[in-house]
Amino acid sequence: MINMNLKMVNWSFFTAGGVLVKRKHKMNGMGFYDAMKFFPGYSDKDKVLACSVLGGIPHYLKQFDSKLSLAENIKKNILTKGCVSYSEVDFLLHQELWETPIYNSIIEAVALGNTKLNDISQKSLIEDTSKTSVYLKNLIELGIVEREFSVDAKVKEKANTNRGRYRLTDNFFRFWYAFGFANISQLEEGDVEGVYDYIIEPELHEFALFSESGFDEKIVKEAEADDGLMLYGLDTIVNLEHCEISD
């Protein structure tokens, strides 16, 4: 049965201030220009970086304190054990899925840039790609992963599980699996400063430039009607060094 690993749950829950809050699958985040309003005191560059980390889901955006710097927010409100965002992803997956270790490895593989089925299987140490395909289908049904094709892809090509690219739909998921989950041992030991200073900070700019999910398409569409953001390249690269975002 295709969905044998998917729990029959229509709603997921997250903790907000100690209260369980109901959230439906496949929540649509707000647009880039609305999301950046959560950080009125940030520079234009840091607004883009913050949104690249958090995506457009208000719940994630509200975890940041606009009075703290971007670095302080990431360390305190994402990487510190006990904060809401630290356990958010793990809590969500345990509510929705069985075999969470396998799903974690698959999501991590996608977050680290493996977008083809064979590459995801190899990175996840799953020998049978047909099994990987089932896991990915479940993640797609939950709205965590999506599969993309070129605009001229035919029906036959779309039916082939070996074709197309897989990516995470949410920026926060991608950030957590690329930097949090990948370094969970250090974070569990409380080495927040080390993880940020030596792993995240050197890669954060590139992480935002090569955003694989969330805002990339939205930024393009919104920026086309506004000269504020300078966008280059086929992969929707945001030029953070020279961007000026108009209010």
NUMARRO-120197 format. One record per residue (C-alpha): x, y, z. Coordinates in steps of 0.1 Angstrom, whole numbers, plus 5000, padded with zeros to 4 digits. Layout:
% residues N
XYZ/...
***
This chain:
% residues 247
500050005000/501550334989/500850525021/501850265046/504250495062/501850795064/499850835096/496150905090/496251245106/494651545089/496251805111/499651865126/500352055159/503152275170/503852425204/503552805208/504252935242/503452605257/500152575240/499352315213/498152495181/496452315153/497852355118/496652215086/499052055061/500352255031/500052595047/500752875023/503253125034/502953505029/504953675002/508453805005/507554175009/505054095037/507453865054/510254115056/508054355075/508654135105/512154285107/511754665104/515054735120/517154505098/519254615069/518054515034/520554235033/519554095067/515854105057/516553885027/518753655048/516153625076/513353545051/515653295034/516053115067/512453135079/510353135048/506953285048/505053095075/504053355102/504653105130/508353075121/508653455115/507253535149/509953325166/512453595158/512853905181/513254205159/515354365186/517954105182/520454075154/520053815127/522953605142/521553635178/518053525166/519453225147/521453115178/518753195204/515553105186/516552825163/519752655175/519252665213/517752345227/514352425243/513252705220/510152645199/511852625166/514452375178/511952095181/509352215156/510351995127/510951685147/507551725165/505751775131/507351455116/506551245146/502951355144/502651265108/504950985099/506250645109/509950555103/511050915111/514750825109/514350735073/512351045065/514951255083/517751115061/515751175030/514751535039/518351605049/519651465015/517251704997/518151995019/521851945011/521251974974/520451614962/517451664939/517451354918/515951024929/519150824926/521151084945/518651104973/518650724976/522450704977/522750995003/519950835024/521650485022/518450335007/519350074981/515950044964/514950364947/511350244944/511250254982/512750604982/510050704957/507350594981/508850795010/509051104987/505451064976/504351065013/506451385019/504851544988/501351465001/502251635033/503451945014/507051905027/508551814993/507651894958/508651754924/509451984896/509751934858/510752154829/507852344814/507952124783/507851794802/505451534787/502951324807/505151014802/508151194817/506151304847/505050944853/508750834855/509850854891/513450884880/512751214862/512151554877/513851734906/512751704942/513052004966/511752115000/508852354998/509752545030/512852755037/512852675074/512852305068/515752345044/517652555069/517052325098/518152015079/521152175063/522452325095/520452215126/519751845120/523151795103/524851925135/522451795161/525151635182/526951955188/523652145194/522551885219/525851945238/525152325238/527752425212/525552685196/528252935191/530552685174/527852565150/526952915141/530453065139/532152785120/529352615100/526352855095/527853195092/530453105065/527652935044/524653165051/525153395022/525453114998/522452945014/520353255006/521853294971/521052934961/517652914977/516052594965/512652654981/510052894994/510753244982/512853194951/509953204926/507953454947/510953684948/511253674910/507553744904/507454024930/510754174920/509854194883/507354464892/509854634916/513354754908/514354714944/515754354942/518454274916/518153914904/520553724883/520953384868/518653094860/518652974896/517153304908/520153434926/519453724949/522253984948/522354054986/525354284984/523654544963/519954494970/517754784980/514254704991/511754974989/509054985016/
***
